[in-house]
Amino acid sequence: MSAASPDHVGRLAAELREQLIEQRRALAVAGAEATPGLPEAVAALVDDRAALLSEADRGAVAERLLRDTVGLGPLEELLRDPQVEEVLVNGHEEVWVERSGELQRAGVVFTDEEGLRDVIERVLGPIGRRVDELSPMADGRLPDGSRVNVVIPPLAVDGPAMSIRRFAGIRPDPDELVARGSFDAELRDLLRTAVADRRNLIVSGGTGSGKTTVLNALSSFIAAGERVITIEDAAELRLVQPHVVRLESRPAGIEGSGEVTIRDLVRNALRMRPDRIVIGEVRGPEAMDLLVAPHEVDSEQLTNAIELVLHLERHGAERRAAELCEVTRVAGAPAVRAIWSRSERR
């Protein structure tokens, strides 16, 4: 007996999924005290309705049925691939992945938009997020540390869009960044001195340029006896110090209340006796709070509050430092001076 094609397995799993839902519904309405577990119910349904298939094909149908019922549908196989860095869903018929810095069509689709919305609910539900017409955007962190973002219509014109950025379990230290070519030894030593001297440092760069990776690496230069508070929209930093307090912002609830912003957390962190404050993302007024709150400052002192800027760039699969600049004042006005530049070392 020849093996069933993937399309046939998918169609059969979709049909059986509807029957499975009806079965479970009927048992619930009848008030059944004991219902079989989902894996058992799936196995029984497949054995009953797909008895003519081989054992291997019945197993494939059952796995697909479980995946589409309680898992992440066609995204399951993509997220099992350790080479996949990011999954991008542009509507139910278009799925892309990033591998080694390159975008590729994934070769999988959702059966329909409802199937995609079901997966979105299963992704967001456990992390306390949801999307609907009143709140059509959501952002959060999955249990494994991966970052998820969802936008649905009417904001997403061509159907629900979802991106999942995988969390890299391996966190390179500064020496490993040198070995990779992200830094050179001179820049590593400059940054070690800057952190030891407690200079205020901004790490900038585009999406996926390695900002979080670099912040994690630079944290190794912080003394073990210091109390460090991290503040993020979605907790991605994994510092190695023994005394770290991790804070995470929170969006408003369904009723529109309960929001806790990065700005709120910055202000509160200043009351928590921090030796260091590390902010994962600065996009709004919390930047001013961070600079002003520790001291009463005038405009000249405010300019001095930003001391160093490390800019990162991405070229394909490569993430690397482009320039380290020092913020200075020239003729009473703010200016920057490059103290390390990749272009000068080519």
N, C-alpha and C positions, 0 to 999 in steps of 0.2 A: 504494500500500500504506500503510495507516494505521500510525502508530507504536505500538509495544507499550506497554502500560500499565506504570507503575512496579511494580505488584504482580506482573505477569507477568515482568518483568525480574528481580525479586527471587527469585521461585520458580525460574526457570530457572537463575539464578546459583547458588542453593543446591544444585540437583541436580547441576550441572556441578562444583561444588566437591567433592562427594563422589567423583565420577569422577576428578577431577584428583588427589585424595589417593591413590586406589587406583592410578592410573597411576604416580605417583611412587614409591609403595611397591613396586610390582611391579618397576620399573627398579632400585631399590636392592637388592631381594632377588636379582635376576638378576645383580647385580654389574656393571651397565653402566658402562663406563669413562667414557663421555661422555653426559651427559643434557642436553637442551635447557634453556636458561634459563627461568625461570618466566614471563616475559612471552611468550616464544615458545610455550611449552607451552599457555598460556591461549589465545593467538590461534588456534593449531591446533585446540584442542578446540572452541572456539566456532564456528570455520568449519565443522568437521565435523558438530557436533551441532545447530547452529542455522542451517543454510545457507538456510532459507526466510525468515529475517528479513532486513530491509533492512540495508544496511551501517551505517547510524546505530544501529540497534537492536543489531546484533552488537557494535558498539563500546561501547554502554552496558552490555551483558551482560559483556563482557570487563573493563571498568573496575570494575563491581560485583564481579566474581569476584576480581580482584586485591585490591580493597579489603578484601573479607571474608576473604581468605586470608592476606595479610601486612600489611594496614593495620589501621585501627581501626574497621572495619565502619561502621555508621551514624553513628558520631561524626565520621568524616572530614569530611563536609560542614559539620558544626557548627563544627569547629575551623578550617575555612578561612574562616569568616565573621569578619571583624575586629570586628564589633559584639558578638560573644558574649564576655562577660567570664568566665562560669563555666558548666560543663556538669555536671549532676547526674543520676546514673543511680540510680533506685530499683527495682532488679529489671529483668528483661529487657524488660518491657512498659511501662516508664514512664521517660521521659527528659525532663528540664527544662533550660532554659537561662536565664541572666540576661543581659538586654540593657538597658543604660542604667538599671541598678538595679532592674529589674522582672523577676520570674520568669514564664516562659511555658512551656507545653508545647511540646516541640520538634517534634512531629509525626513522629518516627521511633521505631522499636522494634527490638529484636534478635529474631531468629527464635526463639530459645529460650535457656534459661539457659546451655547449653553454649557457644553463640556469644558470650554476654557474658563467660563465664569465659576463653574463648580471647583475647578482646580485652584482658582484665585481665592475662593472662600476657604478651601482647605489649607492654603498657605498662610493666609492672614489670620484665620480664626484662632489658632493656638497662641499667637503672639499678641492678641488683644487688639487687632486692627480690623477695619472693615471699609468697604467702599460702597457707595450708592450714589444716586443722582444728586443728593445734597452735599455729599463729600466724595467727589469722584477721584481723589488722589490719596494714596497711602504709601508710607515708607516705613520699613522696619528691619529688624535683625532676626534671622532664623536661629534656632537652637544651636546650629553648628557654627554660628558667627557670620554666615553669608548675609549679604545685604539684598533686600528685595524692595522694588518700587513698582507700583501699579497705578495706571491711569485708565479710566473707563470713559465711554461716551457720557455726555456730549463733548468732553474735552478731547478724547481720543477719537478722531473722526472716523477712522477705518476699523473700529472695533477695539476691544480691550488690549492694552499694551502692558507687558510685564517684563521687568529685567531682574535677573538674579545674578549678583556678583559673588562668586565663590570666595569663601574665606580660606586663605592660604595657611595651612597648619604649620608650615615651616617658616620661622621668623629669622631671617639672617641677621647676624650681628655686624658691626661696622667692618670687621676684617673680611667677612664674607662679601660685603658690598664692594670692598676694594677688589677682591678676587674676581667678582663678576664684571667689574669695569664700571659700576655705578658711581664709585668714588675713585680717587687716587689716594695714596698715603698722605699726601700733603693736606688735602681737604679733610680727611678723617682726623688728622691731628689738630687742624684749626677748629673743627667742630668740638672735639674733646675739650680743648681749652675754653671754648665759648661756653659750653655747658658747665664746666667746673667753675668758671667765673660768674655763673648765674646771669649771663646776658640774655636779654629777651630776643628770642629767635622766632621768625615766621618761616614756615616751609610752604612754598607756593608751587603750583603746577596744575596742569589740566587733569581731567578725569582719567584715572588709571595710570598716572605718571609715577606712582609709588610713594605718595606722601605718607600714608599710614605705615608702610614698611620702614621708611626712613625714621619716622617718629619713634617707632618701636625700637629701632636700632640705636638711636641717639639716647634713648632712656637708659641704656646700659652704662652711660657715663655719669648718671646720677648716683650719688653716694647711697649706700644701703640704709643709712640711718635717717634719711630724709622722708618726710611725710608727703606723698604725692597724691594729688586729686586730679582725676581725668574727667573731662566733660565732653559728651558726644551726643549727636542725634541718634546714632545707633552704635552701641559699644563694640568697637573693633580693635581698639588698642589692647595689647597684652604686655604690660610692663613687667620687668623681671624683679623689681624691688619688693621687699617683704611688706612694706607699709604703703599700700595703694588703696585709695577709695575711688570706686568707679561710679560716676553719675551719668544718667541717661535722660534726655528730654522726653516729654510725653505730649502727644497731640491732644486736642480737645476730644472729649467723648461724644457720644451720640447726641446728648443734650446741648452740646456746644460749650460745655464747661470742663474744668479740670486740666486745662493746658498748662504745661510747665516748659518754658522755653530755655534755650541755651543762656539767654540773658539772665533769667531767674536763677539758674544754677551757678553762673559766674558770681553773682552777688552773694548767693548763699555760701559758696565755697570760701569766700573771703572771711567768713565767720567760723570756719572749720579748722583754723590753725594750720594752713598749708605751708609747707616749705617750697613746693612747686605746684603750679597749676598747668596742666596740659590740656588744651582744647583741641578736639579732633577736627572741628570745622568751624570757621568763622565767616559768616555771610552777612551779618546784620549789625544792629546796634550793640550787640554784646562785645564787639571789638572795642568800642569806646569805653564800655564799662571795665573791660579787662585792663585797659591802660590807665584810666582815671581813678578807678576805685581804690587802689592801694594807697594813693597819695592825693593831696590837693595839689594840682599842677596847673601851670599856665601854659600857653601855647608853645613856648620854647621847650619847656620840660616835656610836653606831650610828644614833640618831635623826637626828643632824645629817648623816649620810652621804647620806641622801636629801634633796636640796635643792629640787628642782622636779618637779612633775608636770603634764604637758600631757595633757589628756583630749580625745579626738576622738569625734565622733558621726556617725552616718549617717542621713540622711533621704532615702529613695528613692535617686536617683542622686547626691545631694550628699554629699560627705565634708567635714566642716569641724571646726575647733577649737571646743570648747565652753568650756574654761576652762584657765587656767594658774595653778597654785597653788604657793605657797612653803611648805615644811615648816618650822615654827618650834617653839619650846617656850614654853608658858604655864604658870606656876606649877609648873615642873618636869615637866610632861607634854607629849607631842607634840601639836601642833595644826597646822592648815593655814590659810593666809591667801590668798585669791584676789587675784592682782595683775593679772589680766585676765580678763574674763568676757564672753562674747558676749551674754548676756541683758541686761547693763547697757548695751549699745551698740545695742539695737534702737530 
